[in-house]
Amino acid sequence: MRIIPLYPAYHEANCYIAVSTCGCRSACANECAVFDPGADAERIFNRAKNNGLEIKSIILTHAHFDHIMAVNELVALTGAEVYIHKGDLQALYEPSLNLSGLIGSSYTVNADVKVNALSDKDQVKVGGEYFTVISTPGHTPGSACFVCGDVMITGDTLFGSNIGRTDFPGGDISQMKESLRLLRDTEGDYTLYSGHGGETTLSRERQHNYYLFPQFLGK
Ligand SMILES: [Zn+2]
């Protein structure tokens, strides 16, 4: 899987375009997915178009406003389907849960947008490859990471040298610790693309991120 990052200029979260590198020559070779379109639907759409890519799916790491606020517009441009862990489904339609009030908005995903609810270990097809869902509650009830090959999209669960907050509605520090232990103990190494900040690797975070240390996690 190839990841094209769209790092934002303002408050919104990182957005990623994921392109299958399976190498097949069928129609799916031009398909891509967009992770966390928080703003600027047109910029995301044009970035994909300029790469010869068609956006077939929008995958959300969780339902906070800074990760979802371009969903309606991007769906209108592309007809893409939305995928989100079932634990954050309600927040798409509830400003008090997606926190859009923090920026004076009351954003909700339109009722006619096709949304697919995901569970742990579900797979989402992108071109000729699949992302596997890892349920990682803590930042929100439905926070999830998405793994394909050595790529891991971590949302607001794990950042370079930091982790997501757990003091928002639905946040839970003990669930967060459980999720972080799960990620820390995942075998092998991954390039991590998180919701905020630059890319990093799991091995680097295991070594340098205090929030993955036994001192924080308890074991
Ligand atoms: Zn968040």
Boltz pocket constraint, residues with backbone or C-beta under 6 A from the ligand:
constraints:
  - pocket:
      binder: B
      contacts: [[A, 62], [A, 64], [A, 139], [A, 156], [A, 164]]
      max_distance: 6.0
